Amino acid sequence: MNDALAGLLVLLDLEQIEQDIFRGQSRSAVIPRVFGGQVAAQALVAAGRTVPDDRHTHSLHAYFLRPGDPGAPIVYTVDRIRDGRSFTTRRVVAVQHGQPIFHLSASFQTWEEGLDHQEPMPPAPDPETLATGEEMVPRYAAAFTDEGVAGRLLEARAAVDLRYVHEPPYATRGTPREPRSQVWFRTNGKLGDVDPLTHVCLTTYVSDMTLLDSVLLAHGRGGWTTGDITGASLDHAMWFHRPLRADDWLLYDQHSPSASGGRGLGQGRIYTRDGKLAVTVIQEGVMRVPR
C-alpha cells in the first residue's frame, strides 16, 4: 500500500462527534475545490456506520449542491429514514460553513437469492498491457493549461492505479470520437481484511474521476486540463449489483448518450476482471464552453 492510499483510507475514516453526526477532513482536488468523489465516499461511510453489518449497499443517489472548501472539515448528518426487514434507507447531508454542499440517499439490503442475469462484459485488453498514469500523463503535458497540471493530476490519482484503454480526452483534443471510454482501475496496494463497505466507498470515490470523459470525446474537447470546458458534477447515482474488491482490477466501461442545455450525461458499468457486472453508474454534469 502506498502513502497516498493510506492517506485516502484515513480520509474515509470519519470522526463520530455525536450520534448520527460525523466529521470528515478535506483536501484539494486538482482544481481548488473538494473532489466530488471524496464527498460521495465520505457520505456513504457516514450512512454505512449507522447500518447493521449484514446489510450491504445496493444503491445511492446524490446531488452536488455547492463547491466544497478543501480548507475546512465537512460535517455529515445522517437521517435514519427507514429500517425494514430487508432494506435500510439513510439520508445524509454534508455541511460546510453552515450550508449544505451535498445530499445523499443510500439504500442497504440483506443478502437474498433471486433472479440473476447481466449484460456481458465488453472486450478490453488486459490492464497490465496498458500505460500507467505516470507513464501516460507526462506525454501530454504540453496540452495542459499550465505546467503544474500534470503533477496535480498524478497527485490526485496517486491512491489509484488507473489505466486508459484508449487515449484520454486531453490527448485527442480537436478530434471528435465515439462517445465511449474505458479505464481499468484498482487501488495502489492491497487492502487486506477490510469490510465490504470500504471497497464500495473506494469504488464510489473512483467512479467520479472519468465518467464524463465520454461527453468530452463526442465533441473533441480536452476538458478542464486544456481549458476548453468548464463544469462540475451535478448528480450521481450508483447501483451495486454484485460483490467487488477495489484492490482487484475493475473495468469501467463508460459512454454518453446525450449532451444538451449546458449539461452532459455519462453512463458507466463496472465489471470485475472475471466478467461480473458489479456496478452501474449514471452522472450528469455541467459542461460549458468558455466564452
Protein Blocks (a to p, Z undefined) as FASTA:
>chain_A
ZZklmmmmmmmmccdfbghiacddddddfbdcddfklmmmmmmmmmmmmgcfkbccfbdc
dddfbdcdfkbccddddddfbacfkbccddddddeehiafbdcddddddddddddddddd
dddddfklpccfklmmmmmmmmpmbfklmmmmmmmmmmpccddfbdcfklmgoiacdddd
ddddddebdebjadfklmmmmmmmmmmmmmmmmmmmmnopabjmnopagcddfbdcdddf
bdcdfkbccddddddfbdeehiacdddddddfkopafbdcdddddddddZZ
